Amino acid sequence: MAIPSKKNIGGAAAARSGVKPATPGKTLEKEAPEHFPLACRNFIFMIAAGALIVLGFLLMLGGGTTTEEFNPDIFSTRRIVIGPTLSFLGFVFMGIAIILKPRK
């Protein structure tokens, strides 16, 4: 195994020795916010849609029927209509929030 010289040091060895690897023309440039795929507005809509999904699942919660006792609450409107509808709308709004183009 050859001992690396200062000219061919790269990667972690270069970081330890303080020598910068030779990469001409390669510099990191900060990207402008208008080039980001999602804006702050998208994230706010995504958080609202996620809260709607969680609310729908919470409305569907409840006890079930056992072999000893029948629970008529499993057929309530809250659990079979409102909860699933809110969850479904939350998933639809999540897709819309992701697809929505940011303002210029």
Residue pairs with C-beta under 8 A, 6 or more apart in sequence:
4 13
6 17
6 19
9 17
9 19
9 21
10 21
11 21
14 20
14 21
33 39
34 102
34 104
36 102
38 98
38 102
39 102
39 103
41 100
41 102
41 103
42 97
42 98
42 100
42 102
45 93
45 96
45 97
45 100
46 94
46 97
46 98
48 93
48 97
49 90
49 91
49 93
49 94
49 96
49 97
50 90
50 94
51 90
52 86
52 87
52 89
52 90
52 93
53 86
53 87
53 90
53 91
53 94
54 90
55 86
55 90
56 82
56 83
56 84
56 85
56 86
56 87
56 88
56 89
56 90
57 83
57 87
58 83
59 78
59 79
59 82
59 83
59 86
60 79
60 83
60 84
60 87
62 73
62 74
62 76
62 79
63 71
63 73
64 71
64 74
65 71
65 74
73 79
